[in-house]
Amino acid sequence: MRKKRHPIGIRPARSGDQEELVQLVAEFRVTLTQLRGETRAPNLKAARRELAEYQSLDYPVFVAESDDSRIVGYLVCRVDRDVVWAESLFVLPEYRRQGVGSTLYSEAERLAQELGGDTPYNWVHPKNAKVVSFLQKRGYNVLNLIELRRARPGETMTQKTRVGEHEFDY
């Protein structure tokens, strides 16, 4: 049986968190590519650029810190006036299903309410069943968004996904 570990807290990211956050952002992107059936090594350079972009745009970034001061998860929020988007949420696999993601996500909900909005909004990959289930348990439902685009040059769509009555190459 796996030993349960609990974060000692959720807090805004600090400048000293940079390297740990870069690693987590890289792991998050690897996880997303796996949803498309691809395998990719973590790209720390791209993760560093992504994190720098979040910071340059003043996106709130929250971290979950374990009892040994290790960052075990993060949440990035994009704020547009009173609308908060949960831009990315990631928790290390060994800390999942222990309330870490819920505690992080509560920061997005708190921020939305603090800014006068009702709820944070989410973009979720259609094959990301874990996040869909996570959000449904929190009372979220599909609103009205489907993102459509053409395949990029050289990109091969190897899977199918279904949205309502429509089937798409993915």
N, C-alpha and C positions, 0 to 999 in steps of 0.2 A: 504494500500500500504506500502510495506517495505521501510524503510528509507535507502537510499544508503550511504554506508560508503566507503571511499577511503583510501587506504594505503598512508601514507606520504612518504614511501620509500621502496626500495628494497636494501638490504645490505648483506654483508657476515655475517654469523652467528658469534656470539661472545660467549665466555665461559659463560657469564651470561644468555644466552638464553637456557641453557641446559634443565631446567625443563619444560619450555613451549614447546620446541622441542620434548622432550620425549612424552609428551601428544599428540602432533600432529602426531608423527610417530605411536603411538598406535592407534589413530583414523584412520589413513591411512590404517593400516593393517586390521582393522575391516571392512572398506569400501571394501577392496579387497576380504575378505572372503564372504561378502554379494553377490558379483558377482557369487560366486559358490553356492548360495542359502543357505549359512550357517549363523548362528548367533553366534557371539562370543563377549565376553566382552573385553574391552581394556586390553592389557597385558603390563603394564608399565615396568616390569622387562625385557621382550623381547625387547621392544622399546628402553630401555636404552642400552642394548647390541648392538642392530642394529646401533644406533647413535654412540656408542663408536667405532664400527667397521669402520663406515664411517670416523670418525675422525682419527683413527689410520692409515688408508690408505690415508690420506690427500685428501679425496674427497671434492671438493668445495661444501659448503652448503650455500644457500642464503635464506634469510627470507624476508617476506613481513610484514611490521609493520604498524599498524593502527595509526590514529591520537592520540589515547590514549596510544601509545607505547606497544600495545598488538601484539604479533606475531599471524598473521592470516593465514599464509601459508608458505610453504617452498619448496625448490627445492634442490635435491642432484644430483650432476653430478659425474660420474665416468670418469676419464681421462686415456686413454691409448695412450701414445705418442700424436698424433694429432687427435685422435678420442675421441669425447665426447659423452657419453651416458647420457641421462636424466634418471637417476636411479629411482627417485621418485619425484612426483609433487603432492602437496596436498594443498588445500585451504579450510578453514572452510566453511561449507554450506552457512552461512549467508553472506559470502563475495564473493560467486561465481557470475559469469556473470556480474562482475564489472571491468574486466580488470586485476585483481590481478594475475590470472594464466598466462595470456599473458605477463604481465610485468616480472613475474618470469622467464617464459620460454625464454624470450628475453635474459636473462643472459646466458642460455645454448648456444643459437645461437651466442652471442657475444664471449663467451669463445671458441667455436669451431673455429670461424674465427680468433680469436687472436692466436690460436695454429696452424693455417695453414690449418685447415680442412674446409670442405664446410658446414657441417650441423651436428647438434646433431642427434644421433640415439636413438630409443625408443623401449622398449619392452612394448607391450600393451596387456592386457587381451582381448581375443576375444569378450567378452560380455561387455566390458567397452565402451559402445556407446558414453558416454559423452567425453571421452578422444579421441576416434577415430574422432569424429566430431570436437573437438577442434583442433586436428592436421591437419585434412583435410582443415579446414578454413585457416590454416597457410601455406597451399600448400604441405603438406606431403602426401605421398602415400605409399602403401605396397611395400616393397622392395623385399624381398625374404625369409623371415624367418618364420618358424613354429617350435615351440618347442614341441617336443614329448617326453613322458616318460611313463613308466609303472605306474600303480596305486601303491601307497605305501602300505605296509602291513596294513590291516585293513581299508584302504580307500575305500569307496564306491563311484563309479561314478554315479551320479544321474541325470545328464543332458547330452544333446547332443549339439555339436557345429559343424558348417559346415565351412569348408575352401575350397573354390573352389568346386570341384566335390566330395570332401571327407567329410564323416561324422565321428566324433570321439566321444567317451564317454568322458564326463567331469564331 
